[in-house]
Amino acid sequence: SNDTLVRGLPILVGGASLLAVLLNRAVSGIAAVADASSSQSRADILTLALSVTDILAGLVWLSIRPKSISPVVPRGVECK
């Protein structure tokens, strides 16, 4: 349903951004070792952390389900 798609969207966005950062790192020719002196490495680490946070938020959204509403038959005396 549409609800499942919306709840799973952060996982897709986080996964896509994670792959984009890793692909950028592989194609750009920068060393794979994280060097704290490189601004590109610091930006990559921050982006990876945000991607993982987005994926975890999506997993939380998927685990929370709304409670189904069950109809209740009223019992009592009818007022006049």
matplotlib code that plots the C-alpha trace (Angstrom):
import matplotlib.pyplot as plt

x = [0.0, 1.0, 1.7, 4.4, 6.0, 6.1, 7.5, 10.2, 11.3, 14.0, 15.6, 15.7, 17.0, 19.6, 20.8, 21.0, 23.0, 25.3, 25.9, 26.5, 29.1, 30.9, 30.8, 32.1, 34.9, 35.8, 35.6, 37.3, 40.6, 40.9, 42.6, 40.2, 41.7, 39.9, 42.4, 41.3, 43.3, 41.3, 38.1, 36.7, 37.2, 35.5, 32.5, 32.3, 32.3, 29.5, 27.5, 27.9, 26.7, 23.7, 22.9, 23.1, 20.9, 18.3, 18.3, 17.8, 15.0, 13.3, 13.6, 12.0, 9.2, 8.6, 8.5, 5.8, 2.3, -0.9, -3.4, -6.4, -9.7, -12.3, -16.0, -17.8, -21.5, -23.0, -25.0, -27.4, -30.8, -32.2, -33.2, -36.6]
y = [0.0, 3.7, 3.7, 1.0, 2.9, 6.2, 4.4, 2.7, 5.8, 6.8, 3.4, 3.9, 7.5, 6.5, 3.5, 5.6, 8.3, 5.7, 4.1, 7.5, 8.5, 5.1, 5.4, 9.0, 7.8, 5.0, 7.1, 10.3, 8.6, 9.7, 7.2, 4.8, 5.5, 8.1, 10.9, 13.5, 16.2, 16.0, 18.0, 15.5, 12.6, 14.6, 15.4, 11.7, 10.5, 13.0, 12.0, 8.3, 9.0, 10.9, 8.0, 5.4, 7.6, 7.9, 4.1, 3.5, 6.0, 4.2, 0.9, 2.5, 3.8, 0.3, -1.2, 1.1, 0.1, 1.9, 0.0, -1.3, 0.1, -2.4, -1.4, -1.4, -2.2, 0.2, -1.3, 0.6, 2.1, 4.4, 7.8, 9.3]
z = [0.0, -0.1, 3.6, 3.2, 0.4, 2.3, 5.4, 3.4, 1.5, 4.1, 3.6, -0.2, 0.1, 2.6, 0.6, -2.6, -0.9, 0.7, -2.7, -4.3, -1.7, -2.1, -5.9, -5.7, -3.5, -5.9, -9.1, -7.8, -7.3, -3.7, -1.4, 0.3, 3.7, 5.7, 6.2, 8.7, 7.0, 3.8, 3.7, 1.2, 3.7, 6.5, 4.2, 3.1, 6.8, 7.6, 4.6, 5.5, 9.0, 7.8, 5.3, 8.1, 10.3, 7.5, 7.0, 10.7, 10.8, 8.0, 9.8, 12.9, 10.6, 9.2, 12.7, 13.9, 12.8, 13.6, 15.7, 13.9, 15.0, 16.0, 16.0, 19.3, 19.7, 22.2, 25.1, 27.2, 27.4, 24.7, 25.9, 25.2]

ax = plt.figure().add_subplot(projection="3d")
ax.plot(x, y, z, "-o")
ax.set_aspect("equal")
plt.show()
